[in-house]
Amino acid sequence: MSKDKPVPIPYDPVDATPVKSFFVSMLTRDIRLEDAILDLLDNCVDGILRSRNAESGARPYAGFWAKIEFDKKTFTISDNCGGIPWSLHGYAFRMGRDIDRPNDVPGVVGVYGIGMKRAIFKLGEQCLISTQNANDRYEVDISSDWVHDQSDWRLPVKKGRSKMNADGTELVIGNLHSGVSTMFSEDAHGFSAKLADLIKTHYAFILNKGFCVTVNGTEIAGQPTKLVFMEQGKNVLRPFIYQTEQDGVKVFLAVGFTRPLPSQNEVEDEQSQPRYSSLDAGWTIVCNDRAVVYCDRTELTGWGEAGVPNYHTQFIAISGIVEFVATDASKLPTTTTKRGVDASSRLYLQVKNKMREGMRLFTDYTNKWKSRAKESQAHFDGAQSLSLPEIKAKAVKIGMHRIGSSSAGGSQYKPQLPMPRVISMQDCRVSYTKKRRDVESVAEYLFRDAKIAPSAVGERCFDLALREAQK
């Protein structure tokens, strides 16, 4: 007797809809609050570029502004950067970048379509987004009910209530998370200062090109890295410079000194010498005008690798800048947060070889002059401190040499740095340690200035003693 054949079960499709609360939680877990706010500033700058109203020349962002204001109840960011056209609203508010979204304009950094939404959910559970672009004026409301509704992913939109003074966007975020509310109230001053420091360094290029950013009413000034450049002479202090272009990404690299070498005493006590602080030493990596890494001193940027020593305070005067510029932001070697570099990027790994090559020049110089810092001061006298745009202009004039053997191609300028004369057998080094208060007392007595460098105090004391001994 044959067995009956099994009857097919009519399986229904499996529901793979994402759980909204999980999605929102994972989206915000690995980003700092400060970086989330910088994401919103990125959107402001991208808005300027999309509006095509940026001027040409040295200050293309002049006239554009973004205002950040916060207290324990709300966070607001407003701008006059062009607004969100209605034609893009279906893409701007999606969780992720739609595959059929039109190609973006050159210079923007938004790639993944999550920056604005991630920042909103990092701060709170309510947000009213008001935007105006030409004749398009509308509002999108994200409520706490929407965040907790697991099935409805649609956002209500309505016509803007009033016309704005200029095309732009305003985000007002309420129902702040408890930790954010506490930070914005009990540590408001400290958080404002920290945020201002990030803006003036990570947006230094854009601020110096005319963009105005205020935090709770205080305008932030850019703080760009500047490198020593001696105009005339042979064997003088100039940066190592490298440039190339690959697959639509332009690269410009410069590394050198930001200031004279510190003496041994200053190296050992950088905290008491504001001129010699590690805060602005190391590598800054810039992608489409925005710093994604600032003053890094780790293996990420080549320290402690391939013949480059680990960072030490004796290298406190060495800084480097790498700039990546691409029309297609997806080709930039950035992480999804846009506050880091993709260390596995093929382009970045090739450029990193040049970063290390340049660093070896200046760490070698520093090692050879570290016991003769005062003598090396003469190499810095009369030198200029140049910003990256100024160094680019100099690179055209000093002559870059094509590189044929490098996998990254391109051209470079390798300076011939001055090296110390060999100390004769008749010379020797005198070094000793004394109490700081005693050294300051002697400095006040000899120089009428207690803050004179200890090395200068010791040298004067020896000279006076020698004069007496030779009488």
Secondary structure as the mmCIF struct_conf table of DSSP 4:
data_model
#
loop_
_struct_conf.conf_type_id
_struct_conf.id
_struct_conf.beg_label_comp_id
_struct_conf.beg_label_asym_id
_struct_conf.beg_label_seq_id
_struct_conf.end_label_comp_id
_struct_conf.end_label_asym_id
_struct_conf.end_label_seq_id
HELX_LH_PP_P HELX_LH_PP_P1 SER A 2 ILE A 9
HELX_LH_PP_P HELX_LH_PP_P2 TYR A 11 VAL A 14
HELX_LH_PP_P HELX_LH_PP_P3 THR A 17 VAL A 19
HELX_RH_AL_P HELX_RH_AL_P1 LYS A 20 ARG A 29
TURN_TY1_P TURN_TY1_P1 ASP A 30 ASP A 30
BEND BEND1 ILE A 31 ILE A 31
HELX_RH_AL_P HELX_RH_AL_P2 LEU A 33 SER A 51
TURN_TY1_P TURN_TY1_P2 ARG A 52 ARG A 52
BEND BEND2 SER A 56 ALA A 58
TURN_TY1_P TURN_TY1_P3 PRO A 60 GLY A 63
STRN STRN1 TRP A 65 PHE A 70
BEND BEND3 LYS A 72 LYS A 73
STRN STRN2 PHE A 75 ASP A 79
BEND BEND4 CYS A 81 CYS A 81
HELX_RH_3T_P HELX_RH_3T_P1 TRP A 86 LEU A 88
HELX_RH_AL_P HELX_RH_AL_P3 HIS A 89 ALA A 92
TURN_TY1_P TURN_TY1_P4 PHE A 93 PHE A 93
BEND BEND5 ARG A 94 GLY A 96
TURN_TY1_P TURN_TY1_P5 ILE A 99 ASP A 100
HELX_LH_PP_P HELX_LH_PP_P4 ARG A 101 VAL A 105
TURN_TY1_P TURN_TY1_P6 PRO A 106 GLY A 107
BEND BEND6 TYR A 112 GLY A 113
HELX_RH_AL_P HELX_RH_AL_P4 GLY A 115 LEU A 123
STRN STRN3 GLY A 124 ASN A 133
TURN_TY1_P TURN_TY1_P7 ALA A 134 ASN A 135
STRN STRN4 ASP A 136 ILE A 142
HELX_RH_AL_P HELX_RH_AL_P5 SER A 144 HIS A 148
BEND BEND7 GLN A 150 SER A 151
STRN STRN5 VAL A 157 LYS A 159
BEND BEND8 ARG A 161 SER A 162
BEND BEND9 ASN A 165 ASP A 167
STRN STRN6 GLY A 168 LEU A 176
HELX_RH_AL_P HELX_RH_AL_P6 SER A 178 GLU A 186
TURN_TY1_P TURN_TY1_P8 ASP A 187 ASP A 187
HELX_RH_AL_P HELX_RH_AL_P7 ALA A 188 HIS A 202
TURN_TY1_P TURN_TY1_P9 TYR A 203 TYR A 203
HELX_RH_AL_P HELX_RH_AL_P8 ALA A 204 ASN A 208
TURN_TY1_P TURN_TY1_P10 LYS A 209 GLY A 210
STRN STRN7 CYS A 212 VAL A 215
TURN_TY1_P TURN_TY1_P11 ASN A 216 GLY A 217
STRN STRN8 THR A 218 GLU A 219
HELX_LH_PP_P HELX_LH_PP_P5 ILE A 220 GLY A 222
STRN STRN9 LEU A 227 PHE A 229
BEND BEND10 GLN A 232 ASN A 235
STRN STRN10 PHE A 240 GLN A 246
TURN_TY1_P TURN_TY1_P12 ASP A 247 GLY A 248
STRN STRN11 VAL A 249 PHE A 257
BEND BEND11 THR A 258 ARG A 259
HELX_LH_PP_P HELX_LH_PP_P6 PRO A 260 SER A 263
HELX_RH_AL_P HELX_RH_AL_P9 GLN A 264 GLU A 268
TURN_TY1_P TURN_TY1_P13 ASP A 269 ASP A 269
HELX_RH_3T_P HELX_RH_3T_P2 GLU A 270 SER A 272
TURN_TY1_P TURN_TY1_P14 PRO A 274 ARG A 275
BEND BEND12 TYR A 276 TYR A 276
HELX_RH_3T_P HELX_RH_3T_P3 SER A 278 ASP A 280
STRN STRN12 GLY A 282 CYS A 287
TURN_TY1_P TURN_TY1_P15 ASN A 288 ASP A 289
STRN STRN13 ARG A 290 ASP A 296
BEND BEND13 THR A 298 THR A 298
HELX_RH_3T_P HELX_RH_3T_P4 GLU A 299 THR A 301
TURN_TY1_P TURN_TY1_P16 GLY A 302 GLY A 304
BEND BEND14 GLU A 305 GLU A 305
TURN_TY1_P TURN_TY1_P17 ALA A 306 GLY A 307
HELX_LH_PP_P HELX_LH_PP_P7 VAL A 308 TYR A 311
HELX_RH_3T_P HELX_RH_3T_P5 THR A 313 PHE A 315
TURN_TY1_P TURN_TY1_P18 ILE A 316 ALA A 317
STRN STRN14 ILE A 318 ALA A 326
BEND BEND15 THR A 327 ASP A 328
HELX_RH_3T_P HELX_RH_3T_P6 ALA A 329 LYS A 331
BEND BEND16 LEU A 332 LEU A 332
STRN STRN15 THR A 334 THR A 334
TURN_TY1_P TURN_TY1_P19 THR A 336 THR A 337
BEND BEND17 LYS A 338 GLY A 340
STRN STRN16 VAL A 341 VAL A 341
TURN_TY1_P TURN_TY1_P20 ALA A 343 SER A 344
HELX_RH_AL_P HELX_RH_AL_P10 ARG A 346 TRP A 369
HELX_RH_3T_P HELX_RH_3T_P7 LYS A 370 ARG A 372
HELX_RH_AL_P HELX_RH_AL_P11 ALA A 373 PHE A 380
TURN_TY1_P TURN_TY1_P21 ASP A 381 GLY A 382
STRN STRN17 GLN A 384 LEU A 386
HELX_RH_AL_P HELX_RH_AL_P12 LEU A 388 ILE A 398
STRN STRN18 HIS A 401 ARG A 402
BEND BEND18 GLY A 404 SER A 405
TURN_TY1_P TURN_TY1_P22 SER A 407 ALA A 408
STRN STRN19 SER A 411 TYR A 413
HELX_LH_PP_P HELX_LH_PP_P8 PRO A 420 SER A 424
TURN_TY1_P TURN_TY1_P23 MET A 425 GLN A 426
HELX_RH_AL_P HELX_RH_AL_P13 ARG A 436 PHE A 447
BEND BEND19 ARG A 448 ARG A 448
TURN_TY1_P TURN_TY1_P24 ALA A 450 LYS A 451
BEND BEND20 ILE A 452 ILE A 452
HELX_RH_AL_P HELX_RH_AL_P14 PRO A 454 ALA A 469
TURN_TY1_P TURN_TY1_P25 GLN A 470 GLN A 470
#
